[in-house]
Amino acid sequence: MAFWVYILRCVDNSYYTGHTDNLERRLAEHTTGAIPTSYTYKRRPVELVFSQEFATREEALASERQIKGWSRRKKEAMMRGDWSEVSRLAQSKTVRAEPTPVRAEPPPVRAEPTPVWTEPPPVRAEPVEAQPPFDGSTIRQAHSSQLRANRGKE
């Protein structure tokens, strides 16, 4: 069984990259809009601009993932078969003014070793004032006093 990686150009000029085991069926699904959740559904019509056959699904999937990580220019160079441009675009864009110097000697060793904690430092307990347990009687007493005081105001 063969597996395929393919690239479609959408009506908005974006590219869609996918893989399949039946290129004709999958292209028809993209063209007819058979899958409403597909990226290409609202970007039809689509045009097949690249396809490559692989022996295994794993190879096709690896190729799809690699291509999806490429820039538009790199994808277009591959579609043209311009492998020297693909190679040039694959090179790092980082430019260094001067190379980083390499140390001839290892860095100096510290005279004192870094302390290693074997157990946590002791915690000093702070005294807590003892309080009687809460039983709710204090609130009932305050509420009763307030009710008695309010009766006389009526």
C-alpha positions as CSV (number, residue, x, y, z in Angstrom):
1,M,0.0,0.0,0.0
2,A,1.3,3.5,-0.9
3,F,1.0,6.6,1.3
4,W,1.2,10.2,0.0
5,V,2.2,13.6,1.2
6,Y,0.4,16.4,-0.7
7,I,0.2,20.1,-0.9
8,L,-2.9,22.0,-2.0
9,R,-3.0,25.7,-3.0
10,C,-6.3,27.2,-1.8
11,V,-8.3,30.0,-3.4
12,D,-6.9,32.5,-0.8
13,N,-3.4,31.4,-2.0
14,S,-2.6,29.6,1.2
15,Y,-1.1,26.1,1.3
16,Y,-2.5,23.0,2.9
17,T,-0.2,20.1,3.6
18,G,-1.6,16.6,4.4
19,H,-1.0,12.9,4.1
20,T,-3.2,10.0,3.0
21,D,-3.3,6.4,1.8
22,N,-5.7,7.3,-1.1
23,L,-4.7,10.5,-2.9
24,E,-7.6,10.6,-5.4
25,R,-10.2,10.1,-2.7
26,R,-8.7,12.7,-0.4
27,L,-8.4,15.2,-3.2
28,A,-12.0,14.6,-4.0
29,E,-13.0,15.2,-0.3
30,H,-11.1,18.5,-0.3
31,T,-12.6,19.6,-3.7
32,T,-16.3,18.8,-2.8
33,G,-16.1,20.0,0.8
34,A,-17.0,16.6,2.2
35,I,-15.4,17.4,5.5
36,P,-16.8,20.7,6.8
37,T,-14.2,21.0,9.6
38,S,-11.3,20.8,7.2
39,Y,-9.0,23.8,6.7
40,T,-9.8,23.8,3.0
41,Y,-13.6,23.7,3.3
42,K,-14.0,27.5,3.2
43,R,-11.0,28.0,0.9
44,R,-12.2,26.1,-2.2
45,P,-11.5,25.6,-5.0
46,V,-8.2,23.9,-4.2
47,E,-5.5,22.8,-6.6
48,L,-3.0,19.9,-6.1
49,V,0.5,21.5,-6.5
50,F,2.7,18.8,-5.0
51,S,2.6,15.1,-4.1
52,Q,5.1,12.5,-3.1
53,E,4.7,8.8,-2.6
54,F,6.1,6.9,0.5
55,A,6.2,3.2,1.4
56,T,4.9,3.6,5.0
57,R,2.5,5.9,6.8
58,E,5.2,6.8,9.3
59,E,7.4,8.2,6.5
60,A,4.5,10.1,5.0
61,L,3.6,11.6,8.4
62,A,7.2,12.5,9.2
63,S,7.5,14.3,5.8
64,E,4.1,16.1,6.3
65,R,5.3,17.4,9.7
66,Q,8.6,18.5,8.3
67,I,7.0,20.4,5.4
68,K,4.4,22.0,7.8
69,G,7.3,23.5,9.7
70,W,8.8,25.1,6.6
71,S,8.4,28.7,5.4
72,R,6.3,29.4,2.4
73,R,9.4,30.2,0.3
74,K,11.0,26.9,1.2
75,K,7.8,25.0,0.3
76,E,7.7,26.8,-3.0
77,A,11.4,26.0,-3.7
78,M,10.7,22.3,-3.0
79,M,7.6,22.4,-5.4
80,R,9.8,23.8,-8.1
81,G,12.5,21.2,-7.4
82,D,15.0,23.9,-6.6
83,W,16.9,21.9,-4.0
84,S,19.8,24.3,-3.7
85,E,17.3,27.0,-2.6
86,V,15.7,24.6,-0.1
87,S,19.2,24.0,1.3
88,R,20.0,27.7,1.4
89,L,16.7,28.4,3.2
90,A,17.4,25.6,5.7
91,Q,20.5,27.4,7.0
92,S,20.4,29.3,10.2
93,K,19.5,33.0,10.0
94,T,21.5,33.8,13.1
95,V,24.5,36.1,12.3
96,R,27.3,36.5,14.9
97,A,29.7,39.5,14.7
98,E,32.5,37.5,16.4
99,P,32.7,33.8,17.4
100,T,32.5,33.1,21.1
101,P,36.0,32.6,22.5
102,V,36.8,29.1,23.9
103,R,38.4,29.0,27.4
104,A,41.8,27.5,27.5
105,E,41.5,26.8,31.2
106,P,38.6,25.5,33.2
107,P,36.8,27.9,35.5
108,P,38.4,28.3,39.0
109,V,37.1,26.0,41.7
110,R,35.6,27.6,44.8
111,A,37.7,27.2,47.9
112,E,34.7,26.4,50.2
113,P,32.2,23.7,49.2
114,T,28.5,24.8,49.0
115,P,26.7,23.7,52.1
116,V,24.2,20.9,51.7
117,W,21.2,20.7,54.0
118,T,20.6,17.3,55.5
119,E,17.7,18.3,57.6
120,P,15.5,21.5,57.7
121,P,16.5,24.3,60.0
122,P,14.7,24.2,63.4
123,V,11.4,26.1,63.7
124,R,11.0,28.3,66.8
125,A,7.5,27.9,68.2
126,E,5.8,31.1,69.2
127,P,3.6,31.1,72.4
128,V,-0.1,31.3,71.7
129,E,-2.5,32.7,74.3
130,A,-5.0,30.2,75.7
131,Q,-8.6,31.0,74.9
132,P,-11.7,29.2,76.1
133,P,-13.4,27.0,73.6
134,F,-16.2,28.7,71.6
135,D,-19.7,27.5,72.7
136,G,-21.9,30.3,71.3
137,S,-23.1,31.5,74.7
138,T,-21.3,34.8,74.4
139,I,-23.2,35.6,71.2
140,R,-26.6,34.6,72.8
141,Q,-25.9,36.8,75.9
142,A,-25.0,39.8,73.7
143,H,-28.1,39.3,71.6
144,S,-30.4,39.0,74.7
145,S,-28.9,42.2,76.1
146,Q,-29.6,44.1,72.9
147,L,-33.2,42.8,72.7
148,R,-33.9,44.0,76.3
149,A,-32.3,47.4,75.5
150,N,-34.5,47.8,72.4
151,R,-37.8,47.0,74.2
152,G,-37.6,50.1,76.2
153,K,-37.2,52.3,73.1
154,E,-40.5,51.2,71.5
